[in-house]
Amino acid sequence: MKTLKIAIQKSGRLNEKSVELLKNCGLNFENYKSSLISPVSNFPLEILFLRDDDIPEYVQDGIADLGIVGENVIEETEVEVSYLQRLGFGKCSLKIAVPNNNNIATLADLNGKAIATTYPVILGKFLKAQGIESDIRTISGSVEISPGLGLSDAICDLVSTGGTLKSNGLKAFADVMSSEAILISSKATESNDLVQELIQRIQSVLRAKETKYVVLNVHKDNLNAVTALLPGVKSPSVVPLAEADWVAVHTVIPERDFWDRISQLKQAGAQGIVVMPIEKIIL
């Protein structure tokens, strides 16, 4: 059986979450910080720890079968890979930012202006689509200091919280693209059986993270009203209790509307609500 190779970031903002995801999939591996290659002991997989900029090309060229990398890196390197799964972490936005005290008010004001960035390809496509001609200045690292040094009139960089912009006297001006971690594969391996099995594991972990397991008690007179609020994976499970005319309802609730749904359940007659985390959901 062929051993798969998956490339993840060696260090940086996606490393910890990528390692956590793979371990939550039941994969056993060690020494990932001290080695560029780490074998998985209980699945035919090797983990490659690479610079994030190198991951898309390693996958495109078939050196790695899979990769976990930010969407911004994929778009910037212009590789031909398959998007297998959005992973929900590493979320950020690529934004154009300008100094607080300048007179740039609209995108049209960027015509003829110098913009510093580490993402010239993405920025170039964005400006072209907007009909704007700017002087794109490609630099590596510390993009946010370039306006203060007189190197540019604006910057285009990744923004998570905006704290770095504020500390350098900048404000977000325009959204260029949103990004998050993506599981990618080469075109040749996306249908591989082992790849599909790994995707199933990853999806089960992601579903569990987005969902809460809920057990509640309700009188039979209120059962229909309560179950109408509970979709479950297919439908809620209803179990009789020792006390006459009372039942326990087992279900799952999406994290995104958890508190609203809990309030509705209480109003419908639910009592003794117990909420538990879910490790995995396999459909």
C-alpha positions in Angstrom: 0.0 0.0 0.0 1.4 3.4 -1.0 2.3 5.8 1.8 0.7 9.2 1.4 2.6 12.4 2.1 0.9 15.5 3.5 2.7 18.8 3.7 2.0 21.2 6.5 3.5 24.5 7.8 6.7 23.9 9.8 6.2 27.0 11.8 3.8 29.9 11.8 0.1 30.6 12.4 -1.2 27.4 10.8 1.3 24.9 12.3 -0.4 24.3 15.7 -3.9 24.0 14.3 -2.8 21.6 11.5 -1.0 19.3 14.0 -4.0 19.4 16.3 -6.4 18.5 13.5 -4.3 15.5 12.4 -3.9 14.2 15.9 -7.7 14.6 16.4 -8.1 12.4 13.4 -6.4 9.6 15.4 -3.0 9.9 13.7 -0.1 9.1 15.9 3.2 10.9 15.2 6.0 12.4 17.2 9.0 14.7 16.9 7.3 17.0 14.4 9.3 20.1 15.7 12.7 18.5 15.3 12.3 16.8 11.9 11.2 17.7 8.4 9.5 14.3 8.0 7.5 12.5 10.6 6.0 9.1 9.9 2.5 8.2 11.2 2.6 4.9 13.1 -1.1 3.9 12.6 -1.9 5.1 9.1 0.1 4.9 5.8 1.0 8.6 5.9 4.1 10.8 6.3 4.0 14.4 7.4 6.3 16.9 5.7 7.0 20.1 7.6 7.7 22.9 5.0 7.7 26.6 4.5 4.1 27.6 3.7 5.1 29.2 0.4 6.5 25.8 -0.8 3.5 23.7 0.1 1.4 24.4 -3.0 4.2 23.6 -5.5 5.1 20.4 -3.6 1.5 19.3 -4.0 1.2 20.4 -7.6 4.4 18.6 -8.6 3.4 15.4 -6.8 6.1 15.5 -4.1 3.4 15.6 -1.5 0.0 14.1 -2.1 -1.8 16.5 0.2 -1.2 19.9 1.8 -2.7 22.2 4.4 -2.0 25.8 3.5 -3.7 29.2 3.5 -5.9 30.0 0.6 -3.9 33.3 0.1 -0.7 31.3 -0.5 -2.5 29.0 -3.1 -3.8 32.0 -5.0 -0.5 33.9 -4.9 1.5 30.9 -6.2 -1.0 30.2 -9.0 -0.7 26.5 -8.8 -3.0 23.9 -10.2 -4.3 21.9 -7.2 -7.7 20.6 -6.0 -9.5 22.1 -3.1 -10.6 19.2 -0.9 -11.8 20.8 2.3 -12.0 24.2 3.9 -10.7 23.6 7.5 -12.2 26.6 9.4 -9.0 27.8 11.0 -6.4 30.4 10.1 -9.0 32.8 9.0 -7.8 36.2 7.9 -8.4 38.9 5.3 -6.0 40.4 2.7 -6.7 44.1 2.9 -5.4 47.3 1.5 -4.5 49.7 4.3 -3.6 53.4 4.2 -2.1 55.8 6.8 -4.7 57.4 9.1 -3.8 60.9 8.0 -3.8 60.6 4.2 -6.4 61.8 1.7 -7.1 58.4 0.0 -10.9 58.1 0.2 -11.9 55.8 -2.7 -10.3 53.0 -4.7 -9.9 55.4 -7.6 -7.6 57.4 -5.4 -5.1 54.5 -5.5 -4.4 55.3 -9.2 -0.7 56.2 -9.5 0.0 55.4 -5.8 2.6 53.0 -4.6 1.3 49.9 -2.7 3.7 47.7 -0.8 2.8 44.0 -0.5 4.1 40.4 -0.2 1.2 39.4 -2.5 1.8 41.1 -5.8 -0.1 38.5 -7.9 -3.3 38.7 -5.9 -3.1 42.5 -5.5 -2.4 42.9 -9.3 -5.5 40.9 -10.2 -7.6 42.8 -7.7 -6.5 46.2 -9.0 -6.9 45.2 -12.7 -10.5 44.0 -12.0 -11.2 47.5 -10.4 -9.5 49.3 -13.4 -6.8 50.8 -11.2 -3.2 51.3 -12.1 -0.9 51.4 -9.1 2.8 50.9 -8.5 3.0 47.5 -6.8 6.2 47.3 -4.7 7.0 43.7 -3.7 8.8 43.4 -0.3 9.2 40.6 2.1 8.2 41.1 5.8 7.4 44.2 7.8 5.1 45.6 5.1 3.2 47.7 7.6 6.2 50.0 8.2 6.7 51.0 4.5 4.4 54.0 4.5 6.1 55.5 7.5 9.5 55.0 5.8 8.2 56.7 2.6 8.4 53.5 0.6 4.7 53.4 -0.3 1.4 55.3 0.0 -0.5 52.2 1.1 0.0 48.5 1.9 -1.7 45.2 1.1 -1.3 42.6 3.8 -3.0 39.9 5.8 -5.1 41.2 8.7 -6.5 39.1 11.5 -7.3 41.5 14.4 -6.1 44.8 13.0 -3.8 45.4 16.0 -0.7 45.6 13.8 -2.3 48.2 11.6 -3.3 50.4 14.5 0.1 50.2 16.1 1.6 51.5 12.8 -0.9 54.3 12.2 -2.8 52.5 9.5 -6.4 51.8 8.8 -8.0 49.0 6.7 -9.3 50.5 3.5 -10.4 47.8 1.1 -10.9 44.0 1.3 -9.0 42.1 -1.4 -9.8 38.5 -0.4 -10.7 36.3 2.6 -8.5 33.3 3.4 -8.5 30.3 5.6 -6.6 27.0 5.8 -7.5 24.6 3.0 -6.8 20.9 2.5 -5.4 20.5 -1.1 -4.3 17.7 -3.3 -2.7 17.2 -6.6 -5.0 16.6 -9.5 -3.8 13.0 -9.7 -4.4 11.9 -6.1 -7.8 13.5 -5.1 -9.7 10.3 -5.8 -7.2 8.0 -4.1 -8.9 5.7 -1.5 -6.5 6.6 1.3 -7.1 10.3 0.5 -10.8 9.8 0.8 -10.5 7.9 4.1 -8.4 10.8 5.5 -10.9 13.3 4.3 -13.7 11.4 6.0 -11.7 11.5 9.3 -11.1 15.3 8.9 -14.7 16.0 8.1 -15.9 14.0 11.2 -13.6 16.1 13.4 -14.8 19.3 11.8 -18.5 18.4 12.2 -17.9 17.5 15.8 -16.3 20.9 16.5 -19.3 22.7 15.0 -21.8 20.7 17.1 -22.9 20.1 20.7 -24.5 16.9 22.0 -27.6 17.7 24.1 -29.6 15.5 26.4 -32.8 17.0 27.9 -35.9 15.9 29.8 -39.4 16.8 28.7 -43.0 15.9 29.5 -44.8 14.0 26.7 -47.3 16.8 26.4 -44.4 19.1 25.2 -42.5 16.5 23.3 -43.7 17.5 19.8 -42.9 21.2 20.5 -39.4 20.3 21.6 -38.6 17.8 18.8 -39.7 20.4 16.3 -36.8 22.5 17.4 -34.2 19.6 17.1 -33.1 18.4 13.7 -30.4 16.1 15.1 -28.1 14.3 12.6 -31.2 12.6 11.2 -33.8 13.0 14.0 -33.7 13.2 17.8 -33.6 10.0 19.9 -36.4 9.7 22.5 -35.9 7.5 25.5 -38.6 6.8 28.2 -37.7 7.8 31.8 -38.6 6.0 35.0 -41.1 8.8 35.9 -44.3 8.3 34.0 -45.0 10.5 31.0 -41.5 11.9 30.9 -38.8 11.2 28.3 -35.2 12.0 27.6 -34.4 13.5 24.3 -30.8 13.0 22.8 -29.8 15.2 19.9 -27.1 17.5 18.4 -27.3 21.3 18.0 -25.1 23.4 15.7 -22.7 25.6 17.6 -23.6 28.7 15.5 -27.2 28.9 16.9 -26.7 27.0 20.2 -27.8 29.6 22.7 -30.8 30.7 20.7 -31.9 27.1 20.4 -31.4 26.4 24.1 -33.6 29.4 25.0 -36.3 28.1 22.6 -36.1 24.6 24.1 -36.6 25.9 27.7 -39.6 27.9 26.5 -41.1 24.8 24.9 -40.8 22.8 28.2 -37.4 21.3 28.2 -35.8 20.7 31.6 -32.5 19.3 33.0 -30.6 20.2 29.8 -27.1 18.6 29.7 -24.6 19.7 27.0 -21.5 17.7 26.1 -18.7 18.1 23.5 -18.5 15.7 20.6 -15.3 14.1 19.6 -16.3 13.0 16.1 -19.4 12.7 13.9 -19.2 10.1 11.1 -22.1 10.1 8.7 
